[in-house]
Amino acid sequence: MHATIARADCANPERCGVSEAFGASAARLGGQAALLLGWMPDAFWAATPEELATVLSAMRQPEGGTMDKRTLEKMMEADRGG
């Protein structure tokens, strides 16, 4: 079945055999993906849960804080081979 037709037919979760909880969660996540990532519905529905989680986790601040200048200079020196 064509994806657009499938989505239109599943506007009512009961007609598609999915739970209301799934429908509500999918709608919430789809809205968040649109607001935070600029994803249109086709991009959201084409993405796997792992892809969505990877993109969203990249938006969080890294654990462990930031790097100081001395550490950066050491890394740059090591990268130059000395």
Buried (B, 14 or more C-beta within 10 A) or exposed (E): EEEEEEBEEBEEBEEBEEEEEEBEEBEEBBEBBBEEBEBEBEBBBEBEEEEBEEBBEEEEEEEEEEEEEEEEEEEEEEEEEE
